[in-house]
Amino acid sequence: MRKQYFSAPLPFQGQKRMFAKEYIKVLQQFPDGTTFVDLFGGSGLLSHIAKCQKPNSTVIYNDFDGYQKRLTMLSETNALLSELRKIVDAPRYKAILGVQREKVLECVRKYERIYGCVDYITLSSSILFSMKYVTTYADLEKETLYNNIKSTDYPPCDDYLDGLTITSCDYKEVFEKYKDVPNVVFLVDPPYLSTDSTTYKMYWKLSDYLDVLTILAGHRFIYFTSNKSSIVELCEWIGKNKLIGNPFESCQRKEFNARMNYNSSYTDIMLYTDVA
């Protein structure tokens, strides 16, 4: 039996690990063989869980943010972190300063020269302040570095994306391709409004976020959002689009309190349609 992950094997901003158990319960209402389309694939956790729970289903994972590539770099990432452990002797969770900082940056530059790229998102979780992420060296060298270095290697996860149909394109293209598939269920987890979306490749503005709602009407879906979303603007937009109406009107709702760090939290929300 394949391993089922309840959190993504590598860091990703906004992965739905806290919703895993509730999400699994929601999946049970759909028959095995249902087509699931993960429009904003992110870490792939929603797709992975769907495939584990419904092994005979087709699950499309839209890897727009390049998570699969990060997984293929796992051994290089582990090697980099191992070398950083030898360099850094600053107290745990304290700033890395002076000569140590320069050695850390030089080590990162060396790995980028050798391998052509570095998994900066995973690296960020080890040498930046909690929930702070960068995606380039230019951004990294502007930041204060901290000793949060993971004490052990990330374990192998070669089977994480097994069985998924993987694509990488704009979510609208994916939707157009699968919108007429009988009984399709869309997994919809766009970047949250009013939250840091550093790790997403595409810049999101309000109108982009609202455009997502137009694809929900008339389809089955599991949708994720947060109480940080601009609900007033959202409702005003829905009010101007009378033909679409409120796609969440008959949805079931689950909430989970999420803590980003010691003084910051928000509420994650999952909305889903019942089987007709």
TABEL-V491240 format. One record per residue. RES is the residue in one letter. OMEGA is omega in radians with two decimals (none if undefined). NEAR is the number of other C-alpha atoms within 12 Angstrom. D_CENTER is the distance of its C-alpha to the mean C-alpha in Angstrom with 2 decimals. Layout:
BEGIN
RES,OMEGA,NEAR,D_CENTER / RES,OMEGA,NEAR,D_CENTER
END
This chain:
BEGIN
M,-3.11,7,25.34 / R,3.10,17,21.86 / K,3.01,19,19.68 / Q,3.11,27,17.04 / Y,3.05,30,14.07 / F,2.97,28,13.10 / S,-3.12,27,10.34 / A,-3.08,34,8.43 / P,3.06,31,11.32 / L,-3.09,39,10.04 / P,3.01,33,8.42 / F,-3.12,38,4.95 / Q,3.07,35,5.33 / G,3.07,39,4.79 / Q,-2.96,34,4.07 / K,-3.10,40,7.29 / R,-3.13,28,9.72 / M,3.13,25,12.29 / F,-2.97,32,12.56 / A,-3.07,27,13.04 / K,3.11,23,16.81 / E,3.11,25,17.20 / Y,3.11,35,14.96 / I,3.11,28,17.23 / K,-3.14,19,20.21 / V,-3.13,32,19.27 / L,-3.07,36,18.88 / Q,-3.13,21,22.42 / Q,-3.12,21,23.99 / F,-3.14,29,23.20 / P,3.04,21,25.54 / D,-3.03,21,24.63 / G,3.04,21,24.80 / T,3.03,29,22.73 / T,3.09,34,20.59 / F,-3.13,45,16.91 / V,-3.13,47,15.03 / D,-2.99,46,11.24 / L,3.14,45,11.55 / F,-2.90,45,8.09 / G,3.12,44,6.89 / G,-3.11,41,3.58 / S,-3.11,42,4.22 / G,-3.06,50,7.08 / L,3.13,44,7.69 / L,3.12,51,9.07 / S,-3.13,51,11.06 / H,-3.12,47,12.27 / I,3.13,42,13.53 / A,-3.13,47,15.10 / K,3.10,38,16.92 / C,-3.10,30,18.12 / Q,-3.11,34,19.43 / K,-3.01,29,20.85 / P,3.13,25,21.97 / N,3.13,18,24.22 / S,2.94,28,21.66 / T,-3.14,32,20.32 / V,-3.13,39,16.51 / I,-3.13,39,15.20 / Y,3.13,44,11.80 / N,-3.07,40,11.28 / D,-3.08,34,9.84 / F,-3.05,30,10.37 / D,3.02,33,8.56 / G,-3.13,29,10.58 / Y,3.13,38,8.72 / Q,3.11,33,11.96 / K,3.11,22,14.07 / R,3.11,32,12.62 / L,3.14,32,13.54 / T,3.14,24,16.94 / M,-3.00,30,17.50 / L,-3.10,28,17.23 / S,3.10,23,21.01 / E,3.12,29,21.37 / T,3.10,38,18.73 / N,3.13,30,20.61 / A,3.11,25,23.85 / L,-3.14,38,22.87 / L,3.10,35,21.90 / S,3.12,24,25.13 / E,3.13,25,27.15 / L,3.11,36,25.72 / R,-3.14,28,26.76 / K,-3.10,18,30.27 / I,-2.95,24,30.31 / V,2.99,34,29.09 / D,3.04,22,31.40 / A,3.11,24,30.47 / P,-3.13,14,30.15 / R,3.10,19,26.84 / Y,3.10,21,24.57 / K,-3.09,21,27.24 / A,3.04,23,27.26 / I,-2.97,31,27.99 / L,2.97,22,30.95 / G,-3.07,14,33.72 / V,3.13,14,34.41 / Q,3.12,23,31.49 / R,-3.13,29,29.06 / E,3.11,20,30.80 / K,3.10,23,30.67 / V,-3.12,38,26.91 / L,3.11,33,26.42 / E,3.10,21,28.98 / C,3.11,28,27.29 / V,3.12,36,23.99 / R,3.14,23,26.13 / K,-3.12,21,27.95 / Y,3.11,28,24.93 / E,3.09,21,23.79 / R,-3.07,13,27.37 / I,-2.99,13,27.65 / Y,3.10,18,24.44 / G,3.11,13,23.73 / C,3.10,24,20.25 / V,3.05,35,18.36 / D,-3.05,40,14.79 / Y,-3.14,38,14.82 / I,3.08,36,11.39 / T,3.10,39,12.59 / L,-3.12,47,15.99 / S,-3.10,39,15.08 / S,-3.13,31,14.27 / S,-3.06,41,17.81 / I,3.05,41,19.89 / L,3.11,32,18.61 / F,-3.07,27,18.90 / S,3.10,26,16.43 / M,3.07,29,13.12 / K,-3.09,32,14.56 / Y,2.97,32,12.97 / V,-3.13,34,14.80 / T,3.12,28,14.46 / T,3.09,25,18.24 / Y,-3.13,27,21.33 / A,3.10,13,23.00 / D,-3.11,19,20.52 / L,-3.05,31,20.62 / E,3.07,23,24.41 / K,-3.00,14,24.47 / E,2.93,23,22.71 / T,-3.13,26,24.41 / L,-3.14,36,23.48 / Y,3.11,31,23.31 / N,3.01,33,24.01 / N,-2.96,30,20.91 / I,3.12,38,21.15 / K,-3.01,30,19.90 / S,3.13,17,23.22 / T,3.10,17,22.54 / D,2.94,24,20.92 / Y,-3.09,27,17.59 / P,3.09,17,18.99 / P,-3.13,17,19.14 / C,-3.05,25,16.60 / D,-3.07,20,18.34 / D,-2.98,21,18.06 / Y,-3.09,33,14.34 / L,-3.13,37,14.09 / D,3.04,27,17.75 / G,-3.11,24,19.03 / L,2.96,33,16.26 / T,-2.98,24,17.38 / I,3.05,29,15.17 / T,3.11,29,15.47 / S,3.14,26,14.19 / C,3.13,24,15.56 / D,-3.08,23,15.49 / Y,-3.13,35,14.36 / K,3.09,26,18.00 / E,3.13,18,19.39 / V,3.13,31,17.43 / F,-3.13,32,18.61 / E,-3.10,16,22.13 / K,-2.99,18,22.29 / Y,-3.01,25,21.50 / K,-3.09,26,22.67 / D,3.07,18,26.09 / V,-3.10,19,25.22 / P,3.06,14,27.03 / N,3.10,24,25.09 / V,3.06,31,21.67 / V,3.13,41,18.78 / F,3.02,50,15.84 / L,-2.94,46,12.40 / V,-3.12,39,11.34 / D,-3.11,39,8.23 / P,3.03,41,8.99 / P,-3.11,37,8.52 / Y,3.01,36,10.85 / L,3.05,27,14.38 / S,3.03,19,16.01 / T,3.12,28,13.06 / D,-3.14,21,12.27 / S,-3.09,25,10.02 / T,-3.02,26,11.25 / T,3.10,33,8.44 / Y,-3.09,29,8.36 / K,-3.06,22,11.41 / M,3.08,20,13.01 / Y,-3.10,18,14.76 / W,3.00,22,14.61 / K,-3.02,20,17.80 / L,-3.09,23,19.08 / S,3.09,17,20.67 / D,-3.14,20,17.57 / Y,-3.12,29,15.87 / L,3.11,32,19.15 / D,3.14,21,19.53 / V,-3.08,34,16.74 / L,-3.10,32,19.15 / T,-3.12,24,21.83 / I,-3.07,31,20.24 / L,-3.06,32,20.10 / A,3.08,25,23.86 / G,3.13,22,25.64 / H,3.04,32,22.73 / R,-3.06,35,21.21 / F,2.89,40,17.62 / I,-2.97,44,15.15 / Y,-3.14,41,13.68 / F,3.05,39,11.45 / T,-3.07,38,12.51 / S,3.11,30,13.95 / N,3.04,22,17.50 / K,3.11,20,16.82 / S,-3.11,26,16.90 / S,-2.99,21,20.28 / I,-3.13,19,21.87 / V,3.10,14,25.33 / E,3.12,16,24.47 / L,-3.12,26,22.49 / C,3.11,21,25.61 / E,3.13,15,27.91 / W,3.11,23,26.15 / I,3.14,25,26.29 / G,3.14,15,29.92 / K,-3.13,14,30.76 / N,-3.01,18,29.35 / K,-3.08,14,31.69 / L,3.13,13,31.34 / I,-3.11,23,27.68 / G,-3.13,22,28.25 / N,-3.08,24,25.72 / P,-3.11,31,23.31 / F,-2.99,30,22.46 / E,-3.08,17,26.17 / S,-3.07,16,26.48 / C,2.90,24,23.04 / Q,-3.03,21,22.56 / R,3.03,24,20.44 / K,-3.14,26,18.77 / E,3.09,23,17.79 / F,3.11,25,16.47 / N,-3.10,17,17.31 / A,3.14,23,14.65 / R,3.14,16,16.09 / M,3.06,19,14.58 / N,-2.97,12,17.88 / Y,-3.08,10,21.55 / N,-3.10,9,22.22 / S,3.12,13,19.13 / S,3.08,17,17.53 / Y,-3.13,22,16.31 / T,3.02,23,16.23 / D,-3.08,30,13.32 / I,3.03,32,14.87 / M,3.09,32,14.71 / L,-3.11,32,17.38 / Y,3.13,35,18.76 / T,3.05,29,21.92 / D,3.05,22,24.60 / V,-3.11,21,26.15 / A,none,11,29.14
END
